[in-house]
Structure formats: C-alpha cells, structure tokens
C-alpha cells in the first residue's frame, strides 16, 4: 500500500513479548565447546593416559586430541542428551560423521562401560525435552570450565 504524500512510513514494531534467542544460542555454543573439550580430555586420559592422544569409542583408533570429536550415542544432539556425559564420548571423524555414529559399535561400548540397560536409559534420556535457561547455561559453562581445568592439571 502506498504512503500518502507528506506522511512518513513508520517501521512495524516487534511485539514486546518476543525475546531474542541469540544470547542463549551463543552461550549454548560456548557450553558445547567447553563440554566437547571436557569429553575428549576425559576420554584421552581414560584410554591412553595422555592428554594429547585418545581412542575412538567405536573403532579404537588412536588419534591426536584435536582430531577427536565429541560424538553422541543418540544422533541429533537433541536437548535431552546434548550434555549427557554417559551419552557423549570421543570419536574419530569417520565414525562420528561418515558412519553416522557407528551405532552398533557405540551401543556395545556403552553397555560395556555402563552395564546392561544403559543404552536403553540413554535412548529414554534422548527422548526428553530439555529447555536451558540462560542461568542453566551459565552454570554448565562454569562447571565444565572447572572440570577442564582439573583434567589439564593432571
């Protein structure tokens, strides 16, 4: 619709109840980055006793820390299992990305690590919806930053 001569067009105002999700999204990424470092360090130390190298949970390939990824047992990184310490382990790129998690081997490893039924518990956890508040994410970031410091000090 055309604006009559002499009248200024005003921008449409956004509803006041809409809050930007950018700060939470950016903080969630920071938490994920720290969580990923924690998982890879934890698994490097557990599998090789070194902070520089670790084994892939699904193929046992020994790789440098920087080549490992934090791979989810249940694909999709849904909020229910996004920061699951039992559901995320160091994986090589091939198993995590190309083989879509190498699910059969991952399931076997989870059962071996945590016992019979742990795989089913993790599947149930992944079906849960988890909404993280800004405060939740700040607490998680603080927690995993501290955990990484502890592991690096070993």
Secondary structure by P-SEA (a helix, b strand, c coil): ccccccbbbbccccccccccaaaaaaaaaaaaaaaaaaaaaaaaaaaccccccccccccccccccccccccccccccccccccccccccccccccccccccccaaaaaaaaaacccaaaaaaaaaaabbbbbcaaaaaaaaaaaaaaaaaaaac
